[in-house]
Amino acid sequence: MKALCWEGVNQLAIERVPDPRIQNAHDVIVKVRYTVTCGSDLHLLGGYVPAMEAGDVIGHEFMGEIVEVGPEVTKHQVGDRVVVVSFIGCGTCWYCDNDLWSLCDNTNTNPGITQGLWGSDPGGIFGYSHAMGGFMGSHAEYVRVPFADHGAFTVPEEVDDLSALFVSDGVPTGWMGAHLGGVGPGDTVAVWGAGGVGQMAARAAMLLGAEQVVVIDRIPERLAMTENHIGAETLDYSSTDIGAELRERTGGRGPDVCIEAVGQESHTTGPAYLYDQVKQQLRLENDRPIAIREAIMACRKGGSVFALGVFAGLSDKFPLGALMNKGLTLRGAQQHGQRYVPMLLDRLARGEISTSHLATHVMSLDEGPRGYDMFKNKQDGCVRAVFRP
C-alpha cells in the first residue's frame, strides 16, 4: 500500500509499505478515508522527537471504514464507519480503568526509551516514533488498530466523515485541556495558539461555562477563523502586550485558566525567541517553552495552567518561582481521548461543536509532502492539511 513516510529531518516521501494485518485477536484493520496533519507532527519533521527511523509511516489522526475484524472484537464489524483515537489504550490496566488512557501500561512496546527520558512510559500512539511504540501511522491506505473495542468509535449518521476526522485527536485534546484545567462557569480563559487544538480548547471552555475566552496567536487567518467559527475573542501577540491586555480584561487579576496549545516550537517577537531558537537548534535544550512561560506569568494568583502542546524533554528558563509563589496549579497530558469521544460525537451530531472548517486544504495522499510544507510554513491560510488515501 501507499504511505507517507519520514525519511529524515524535513524529508517526507510517498513509499510502498507492507499492508497491515491482524496480529492480535482484538485488532481491526481500517481503510482510511481521511487522515490529517497535526502540529505535533511538525516536531517529528524537525527532528525534535527521538527514535524516528527512515521509512516510518507518520500520522495519528484518522477515520475510515473497518474492513477486517479480529476474532475477539465485540463492538465492531466489517463496514462500520469509525473514528480512531490517536493514543492506544488496552482498556484493562489501572490507567485505562481510571480514564487516563494515554498513560496505558500495556501499549507502548518500547518502554525503555521513555522510561529513560521521563521516568516512566506513556501509552503507544500511531505514527509517533519508536519511543511511543513504533506503530505504523495513519497517513496510509490502511491501518491496524489494536484494542479496537476501546479505541475505535462508530460515527453517528448525522456526522459527516470530515467533521468526524477531528474527533480522533484535536477535539478531545482541546476538551481535555479545558476540563482538566478546571474551567467552570464564569471563568476567564486564555488559550495560547489558534490552531485546531487551540480552537477546540476555546470552544470547550465556552461550553463548560466560561464567561470570557481569549485566544492568542499572530496568524491573521487563524485569528479570524477563531472569531468566526468558535466565537471567542482574539489577541495578536505581535501587536500587543499580552500580559497587560489580559490584566486589563480581568480587573488586574489575570485569567482563571490558561491553556497552552502550542508546544515545543512556540514563537514570540522578543529576544526570548532568538535565545530559545539558537539553544534548540544546538540541542542545548529540547523545547522552546515561550508560550508556557507566558501563560504562567499571565495567570492569576491561585489559577490553573494546562500544557496541551507536545513537549519532548528539557526547557530552559522555566519560571518555577512564579509557579510556586503565585500558587498555581500546573497540569499537562497527552489526550485521554477514549474518555471524551462518545460525548464529543454526540455534541457534534447536535451541532454544538463544528470542526470541518479546520480542513482548509483537502488533497490526495500523493500530495502529502506538499501538504506538510504548506502546513509547516502556514502558506495559503493552511490550518490543517487533510489527505484522502
Secondary structure, DSSP 8 states (H G I E B T S, - for coil): -EEEEEEETTEEEEEE-------STT-EEEEEEEEE--HHHHHHHTT-SS---TTEE---EEEEEEEEE-TT--S--TT-EEEE-SEE--SSSHHHHTT-GGG-SSS-S-HHHHHHHHSS---EEBTS-GGGT-B--SSBSEEEETTHHHHEEE--TTS-HHHHHGGGTHHHHHHHHHHHTT--TT-EEEEE--SHHHHHHHHHHHHTT-SEEEEEES-HHHHHHIIIII--EEEETTTS-HHHHHHHTTTTS--SEEEE-S-TB---SSHHHHHHHHHHHTTS-S-B-HHHHHHHHHS-TT-EEEE-S---S--SS--HHHHHHTT-EEEE-S--HHHHHHHHHHHHHTTS---GGG--EEEEGGGHHHHHHHHHHTGGG-S-EEEE-
